[in-house]
């Protein structure tokens, strides 16, 4: 049953218009696929608003922490957020449209023994569950099947769902890890308070507090920004990169669709320091181990 009242009046309709969806999606796997596909084509994973807030010392809730704030910023400025904000907003939109969607918590396996560091979304249809991750952006819902490996076959945004020691893993390809990375789903249903707490925990350190990151499905591939580079994965899975330099503003506005007003406030990149207490970072290896989509 739809719950349109959990978002501001008219916001769901504005979003569907922006997604070029002429009607509410059916509350079915096919309807879920249509909405998630539209989300990945339009709503980026990025840290623009977070960079502005953290760098300015803003002590109010982190941008996008409230789903309506996230969705309004997308409508007004063409930006998204990092995993806790983006997946919280996607889960809320799905619930508003009548889907049985819940927030999930996982771990990007960038190092052994690290605590959960990633928010995701699970959608249930009776006994069937699908993952629709607003950060990994795999374009089609990933079916969770206890008996077999499941996959979305695509060179640019394809993923593989597989079980390891009783935990469901999503194997995906971050910008800087062509060999792929596992995201382990640890908790299949958590509340909004858990998401907000984990989001707030990234205020003091996160790989997304220092350098611009952007990821968006476009033209059968992916485009964005990582490590000061303009990056792209074409439909064949071939990755290209070139320095942004003085073209950063033009690329953000003219290609990625960010409003000029918000892009003008974006601070310059800073080198990402090691996480507090990290032995790996002390050996100078942390930058090579971080994917684009956690925290």
C-alpha positions, 0 to 999 in steps of 0.5 A, a space after each residue: 500500500 502506498 504511503 505518499 504522506 511520508 514525503 512532502 506533498 507532491 515530491 513523489 510526483 516530481 521525482 517520477 516526472 524527473 525520472 521520466 516515468 509516466 505513472 506510479 510503478 507497479 508494486 511488483 518486481 517489474 515495477 521495482 526494476 523500472 524505478 531502480 533503473 530510473 534512479 541509477 540513470 538520474 540520482 548520482 552517488 556523490 559527496 558534493 554536499 558532504 564535502 561542503 558541510 564537513 569542510 565548513 565545519 557545519 555541525 547540523 545533521 549531515 546533508 541528506 540524513 533526512 530523506 526529504 532533504 536528500 531528494 529535494 537537493 537532487 531535484 534542485 541541484 542534481 546531486 545525491 549523497 554517499 551510502 547512508 544518505 542515498 540508500 536511506 532516501 531510496 528506501 523511503 521512496 520505495 516505501 512511499 510507493 508501496 514496496 516492502 523496502 527496508 534499510 540494510 547494513 553491510 561491510 565493504 571488505 576493504 580490509 580484514 575485520 573492519 566493522 560495518 561501513 555501508 548502507 544498502 536497501 533490500 526489497 521483499 516480495 513474499 519469500 523473494 528478496 532483492 537488493 537495490 543499492 543506491 551506491 553500487 548502482 547495479 541498474 537492475 535489482 539483484 535477486 538474493 537466492 540462498 541456493 545459487 549465485 545470482 548475477 547482473 551481467 554487464 561490463 560496466 555495472 554488473 555484479 555477482 551475488 554469492 554466499 560466503 560462510 553464511 553471508 550474502 556478498 555482492 561482488 562489484 567494481 569500484 572505479 579504482 579496483 578493476 579486480 572487484 570488491 565484495 560488499 557483505 550484507 550483515 543486517 537485512 533490516 535496520 531502522 532509520 536511527 541506525 542509519 543516522 548513527 552510522 552516517 554521523 560516525 563518518 563526520 570525523 573521518 571518511 574517504 568522502 570527506 576530502 576528495 570529490 567522488 561522483 558515480 552515475 550510470 549513463 549511456 550504457 556505462 558509468 561516468 564520474 569523478 575519482 581521485 581528481 580524475 574524470 573517469 568513465 566505464 563504457 558499455 564494454 567495460 573499458 575504463 578511461 581517466 583524465 585529469 579534471 584540472 580547470 575543467 572541473 566546474 564545467 564537467 560537473 555542470 555541463 556533463 554531470 548535471 550539477 547546478 552551477 550554484 552548488 558546484 561553485 561552493 565545492 571546495 578543492 580536493 585535499 589528500 585523504 589522511 589515514 583513518 585514525 589508528 590504521 596500521 595499513 594507512 601508516 604503511 601508506 597503502 590506504 588510498 589504494 584500498 578504498 572503494 568509491 562507495 562506503 560511508 
